[in-house]
């Protein structure tokens, strides 16, 4: 079995597949394709959906390279979503990829009208009772992913 560091490296390498040179910013379609590939691997793959520290770091680097994160005047290490990231709803993709704190997932899905308030309450009740967030949330996030894409396809 691979160590955590080896998994992080392989994830980082995988996210770079089809990557672009440092001086070339990929177009919008390529960025969406990469986001979708990340979600497919994490949300629908065999491994854990919720990201550990190494996966978070690898994905953060990828998002910076894609121009989805930009530095803030607040200082080094402070990032914010770029205009493109806001347009693509990067925060929702981060939920789909398991990068948000599990306590934030229900409220973000609710914000995008992907789950209703009764489900939010149900999820928080289970989480507060000590249930494994991976088990409690993953199915709801997968369902929300399909609802999101169904709605997006209607707009295209």
C-alpha positions as MATLAB code, in Angstrom:
seq = 'XXXXXXXXXXXXXXXXXXXXXXXXXXXXXXXXXXXXXXXXXXXXXXXXXXXXXXXXXXXXXXXXXXXXXXXXXXXXXXXXXXXXXXXXXXXXXXXXXXXXXXXXXXXXXXXXXXXXXXXXXXXXXXXXXXXXXXXXXXXXXXXXXXXXXXXXXXXX';
ca = [
       0.000    0.000    0.000;
       1.306    3.467   -0.894;
       2.244    5.921    1.814;
       0.330    9.178    2.220;
       3.215   11.085    0.629;
       3.240    8.697   -2.354;
      -0.537    9.093   -2.745;
      -0.192   12.881   -2.639;
       2.534   12.756   -5.272;
       0.520   10.462   -7.507;
      -2.558   12.667   -7.088;
      -0.487   15.743   -7.896;
       0.952   14.003  -10.943;
      -2.491   12.833  -12.038;
      -3.932   16.339  -11.746;
      -1.148   17.552  -14.029;
      -2.021   15.103  -16.816;
      -2.909   17.129  -19.821;
      -1.298   20.056  -18.044;
      -0.106   23.141  -19.767;
       3.228   24.866  -19.729;
       3.823   27.377  -16.960;
       3.381   30.287  -19.378;
       0.166   29.050  -20.998;
      -3.201   29.553  -19.313;
      -5.641   26.800  -20.317;
      -8.955   27.868  -21.818;
     -12.245   27.677  -19.958;
     -13.269   24.342  -21.513;
      -9.956   22.741  -20.523;
     -10.333   24.053  -16.972;
     -13.861   22.662  -16.652;
     -12.661   19.352  -18.076;
      -9.886   19.193  -15.460;
     -12.321   20.086  -12.645;
     -14.670   17.349  -13.811;
     -11.829   14.817  -13.944;
     -10.813   15.691  -10.382;
     -14.408   15.288   -9.180;
     -14.807   11.970  -10.996;
     -11.656   10.645   -9.355;
     -12.460   11.865   -5.855;
     -16.260   11.707   -5.554;
     -16.892    8.610   -7.662;
     -13.546    6.813   -7.299;
     -12.678    4.009   -4.915;
     -10.713    6.069   -2.411;
     -11.879    8.404    0.294;
     -13.815   11.385   -0.943;
     -12.856   13.831    1.822;
      -9.368   15.123    1.120;
      -6.454   14.811    3.494;
      -3.782   17.502    3.903;
      -1.570   16.261    1.039;
      -4.453   16.058   -1.421;
      -5.558   19.561   -0.412;
      -2.069   20.939   -1.091;
      -1.844   19.190   -4.471;
      -5.256   20.466   -5.513;
      -4.505   24.000   -4.320;
      -1.406   24.039   -6.567;
      -3.501   22.804   -9.476;
      -6.146   25.485   -8.933;
      -3.474   28.190   -8.766;
      -1.922   26.933  -12.019;
      -5.345   27.002  -13.643;
      -5.837   30.611  -12.596;
      -8.731   29.790  -10.276;
      -7.025   31.063   -7.128;
      -5.217   34.359   -6.778;
      -3.255   35.976   -3.999;
      -4.942   38.580   -1.837;
      -3.510   41.821   -0.506;
      -3.851   40.275    2.980;
      -0.432   38.706    2.738;
       1.433   35.612    1.618;
      -0.529   32.401    1.705;
      -3.867   34.213    1.532;
      -5.904   33.226   -1.521;
      -9.245   34.071   -3.003;
     -11.242   32.770   -5.934;
     -10.527   34.484   -9.237;
     -13.349   35.904  -11.340;
     -13.263   32.741  -13.453;
     -13.495   30.579  -10.332;
     -16.568   32.485   -9.169;
     -18.100   32.148  -12.624;
     -17.451   28.380  -12.666;
     -18.714   27.989   -9.058;
     -15.369   26.663   -7.848;
     -16.636   26.432   -4.273;
     -19.182   23.871   -5.428;
     -16.497   21.901   -7.285;
     -14.439   21.994   -4.070;
     -17.356   20.393   -2.236;
     -17.675   17.769   -4.980;
     -13.925   17.068   -4.689;
     -14.105   16.717   -0.890;
     -12.030   19.803   -0.117;
     -14.405   21.731    2.126;
     -14.670   21.049    5.824;
     -17.477   18.546    6.275;
     -19.339   20.982    8.514;
     -19.624   23.430    5.619;
     -20.831   20.935    3.006;
     -24.571   20.914    3.862;
     -24.858   24.705    3.955;
     -23.015   25.111    0.636;
     -25.246   22.536   -1.057;
     -28.262   24.330    0.390;
     -26.933   27.706   -0.828;
     -26.957   26.318   -4.384;
     -30.463   24.827   -3.863;
     -29.118   21.295   -4.261;
     -30.587   20.084   -0.954;
     -33.438   21.482    1.113;
     -33.358   22.709    4.691;
     -34.791   19.508    6.144;
     -31.891   17.541    4.664;
     -29.432   20.107    6.030;
     -30.924   19.593    9.493;
     -30.806   15.806    9.081;
     -27.149   15.887    8.012;
     -26.093   18.138   10.898;
     -27.961   15.919   13.365;
     -26.066   12.859   12.133;
     -22.721   14.668   12.070;
     -23.243   16.056   15.584;
     -24.053   12.524   16.767;
     -20.562   11.474   15.682;
     -21.358    9.652   12.447;
     -18.527    9.362    9.906;
     -18.793   12.413    7.595;
     -17.598   10.322    4.647;
     -20.559    7.983    5.062;
     -23.106   10.658    5.993;
     -22.316   13.158    3.234;
     -20.911   11.349    0.198;
     -24.199   10.023   -1.169;
     -25.884   13.405   -0.786;
     -22.961   15.128   -2.495;
     -23.071   12.631   -5.369;
     -26.795   13.282   -5.767;
     -26.194   17.053   -5.637;
     -23.531   16.680   -8.342;
     -26.078   15.108  -10.699;
     -28.703   17.757   -9.910;
     -26.122   20.497  -10.553;
     -25.209   19.030  -13.941;
     -28.815   18.452  -14.916;
     -29.577   22.130  -14.201;
     -26.395   23.295  -15.976;
     -27.245   21.235  -19.056;
     -30.668   22.894  -19.257;
     -28.959   26.279  -19.411;
     -26.690   25.262  -22.316;
];
